Amino acid sequence: MNISTIGTGFIVDRFIEATKQVEGVEVYAVHSRTKERAKSFAEAHQVDNHFTDVSEMLAQNQYDTVYIASPNNLHYKYAKQALEYGKHVICEKPFTSNTRELQSLIDLSREKGLFLFEAVTGIHLPHYKAIKEHLHRVGDVKVVQANYSQYSSRYDVLKGGQTPNVFNLDYSGGALADLNIYNLHFVIGLFGRPETVSYFPNKFENGIDTSGVCVMQYANSVATCVGSKDTKSENSVLIQGEQGYIKVNGSANIIDSIEICTDGYEKAIDLGQHENNMVSEIEDFKEVYDNNDHQSASDWLEHSMHVMDAFEKARKGADILYPADNE
């Protein structure tokens, strides 16, 4: 698996460093809009090639996969372009701005026989897979509480009169898209598509959500997902069933360890996951790629569509609208 990257933020730093821990994965090139940034970024990661023109990079034959970590509103554009050039795509969360864009990408990837992956760490972690294995121990689940809150220095920038991408509707930003989306992936990965979705945000004067609570209702249970960039908290997930509970230590995208507590069973599980939480997802993508396993890829896409559907319903119900919604 030979990859070129789009974007030069901290998440791309982590992604490239994670690839170095997965045998058979190499980074061929990086892209940035400016020559100086592209060159310095490539040098910092010992990558041989750098580009400022996306089309020029996509036209190269020496690699097969593109990793996209551009601003959210550009995910669809770059993913579509990469697929059209015959490249497999790994796209950062949130996959796209809405379900219409995602369905278009899924259709195109299937038409061309290419892999399309959403880079969302939590559902690929060993601890998440352990939660699935032990979920039956708590009996019928009634309540799930997930909190991912992390005070952002860019919130101070926003209050100071500037508008960082993450707090800009034009860039498909907001706390739901940036942090709470991990909680949605966590819950929907365990329990499937919710019956109803509601979102109760705290909004800045420009209409962006800086924090909020997403409530997802199922036939016999309810999940509350808190995502905040204007406060901080101890991050955790609590899954409460009729026979006990599972506590997740750490946010839904990291899952440091888990604790299972029922009347007849108590166990703490710490599997010593990779310090870089992106390694597990790359390992999974590489395995699917090596085995030409389109069924697993399709299952992940179905999950991503369920999450995107909930995400879109949540923000539209709270009158958080992106330019892409009008296209």
C-alpha positions, 0 to 999 in steps of 0.5 A, a space after each residue: 500500500 503506497 500512499 500520498 497525503 493531502 493536508 499538513 495538519 497535526 493529524 497528517 503528522 500522526 498518520 504518516 508516523 503511524 504508517 511507519 509502524 505498519 509493514 508494507 505501507 509507504 508514503 510516496 508524496 505529500 501535498 500542500 498548497 504552498 511549495 515551502 510548506 510542502 517541501 518542509 513537511 516532506 523533509 520533516 517526515 523523510 518523504 521523497 516527493 511533494 506537490 502543490 498541485 493535486 491533479 499533478 500528484 494524482 496523475 503519478 503512477 508510483 502509488 495507489 492510495 490517497 489519504 485526505 485530511 483537508 478542511 472538511 468541506 473539501 473532503 468530497 472534492 478531493 475524494 471524488 478527484 482521487 477516485 476518478 484518477 483510479 486511486 483508493 481513498 482514505 478520508 478523514 472524518 467527518 467523511 463528507 458534509 452530508 449524505 448526498 456527497 457520501 453516497 456519490 463517493 460510494 457509488 463512484 468507488 464501486 463503479 471503479 472497483 476502488 476502496 473507500 475508507 473513512 479514517 475514524 480511529 475508535 471503531 478499529 481499536 482493539 479495546 473497541 473490538 473487546 467491548 463488542 465481545 463483552 457487550 452481552 455481559 451487561 444484558 439489555 442496554 438501556 443508557 449510553 453516555 459518551 463525553 468527548 470534551 477538549 477545550 480548544 485554543 482556537 475557541 479563544 481565537 474565535 472569541 478574539 474575532 477571527 474564524 478558524 476553519 473548525 468554527 466556520 460553517 463554510 468549512 463544514 466545521 463545529 464541535 459535532 463534526 470535530 469531536 462528537 462525531 467520534 461518539 456517534 461512530 462509537 454508539 452506532 458501531 455497537 447499536 446500529 442506526 438510531 430511530 431518532 436523532 436530536 442535537 442541542 448545541 451551544 452556538 457562537 454568534 456566527 451560528 457554529 456549534 462550539 459544544 452540544 449534546 446529541 441524543 439518539 433514541 433506539 427502540 429500548 434505549 437512549 444514548 447521549 453524546 456530548 462533544 465540546 470544544 469550549 469546555 474540558 472534561 474527563 472523557 469517557 463512555 458508560 454503557 449501562 445494561 440491566 445486568 451491569 455496565 461497561 466503562 470506557 476510560 478515555 474518549 471514544 477515539 482513544 479508549 485507553 482501557 475498559 472496565 466490565 462490572 456485573 453482579 457476577 463478573 468484574 474485569 479490567 481490560 488494558 490491551 496495551 494499544 499503540 500509543 499512536 491510535 491511528 496504527 490500528 485503522 491503518 492495519 485494518 485498511 492494509 489487511 482489507 487491501 491485501 485480501 481484496 476484501 470488498 465485503 469488509 470495506 462495504 460493511 464499513 461504508 454502510 456504518 459510515 453512511 449510518 453515522 453520516 445520516 445521524 450527523 446530518 439529521 442532528 445538525 440540520 435539526 439544530 439549524 446548523 447548515 453548510 453551503 454543501 447542503 444547498 448544492 
